[in-house]
Amino acid sequence: MKTNLQFYFIVKLTFVPQLLKFKRPFAIAHGMRNTTPVVFTKLELDGIIGYGEASMPPYLGESHESVLKFLKKAESVLKKYKLPIDINAILSAIDSIEAGNNAAKASVDIALHDLYGKIHNHPSHELFGASSNQDLFTAYTIPMDEPPGVEKRIEEASDYRILKVKLGSTDDKKIIEVIRKKSDKMIMVDANEGWTDKYFALEMIHWLAERNVVLVEQPMPKEKIDETAWITAKSPLPIIADEAVKRLSDLEKAKDVYSGINIKLMKSTGLNEARKMIALARQYEMKLMIGCMSETSCAVSAAAQLAPLVDWIDLDGPLLIQEDYFDGIKFSDGKIILNDLPGIGAIPDRDLFK
Ligand code: MG
């Protein structure tokens, strides 16, 4: 007779694709679009449910098709795990399924952290040692547009004290001048790799520095490493890597090229690696921003769990889409407000997984 009876619960993964619609067309140096594909994930263990999300901007190469294909493989990997949940072990098994697929991996990571927080009855930010008592001011994005469109966006941003302005076209100075006629708010500039000449970029950065711009993100294409290092060395403003730094392994070579990094869960494969990136970037004395793609309050609430640990917050994703499918962090007086719910603090506002 068996005396050592063991029984365990299997983690069950469910996922469903969705197309988010922008409130208005969204244009950056990579192109213009009206919608953005996402996939929602659900991890279930003994009636406790963790939620996650993958968001796939087209320029990063993932799609509904690739994410669903990857998650089918993840499903069979997850079936092998039992309690207690070892986040590092599970995520490293998920990571080794296949290279790339960063957003798909993030959707598992987020759901796993949500599940873990709910099992232990703690908000994720508490488990990360991130206090929620400080003011968490977020930037509000002003995409590329003609002057009347830019003016309208500035009006919409009236609650926000930081504007994140998308540049990288021949109209850059005109856009900043339109903004400065209406507002003296702090500006972060994101060129999205749009400037290709280092002398032009440095001249632009000096011009921007005289207009209360506080940082410049990804001024040059990520492949232009020497040129970017040259700009950073001479720049009066911090130069932040976005497209150039996706995961922890990109940080080492970025430390002598950029002043800081913009961490996004859809690049970093989720919270687990994002936390390691924060720790290593601090060791390198680099500046830190937490950002997001166009995504719902699910993935953005997850990213917000790290907001108290960084220098700049750019988490306005849910404000740019027509329909949010989750209730999560709130936006008030230009700040994000974390809640005390266990896990990532986001729950679907409808039955997403029927
Ligand atoms: Mg960016």
Boltz pocket constraint, residues with backbone or C-beta under 6 A from the ligand:
constraints:
  - pocket:
      binder: B
      contacts: [[A, 190], [A, 192], [A, 217], [A, 218], [A, 242], [A, 243], [A, 262]]
      max_distance: 6.0
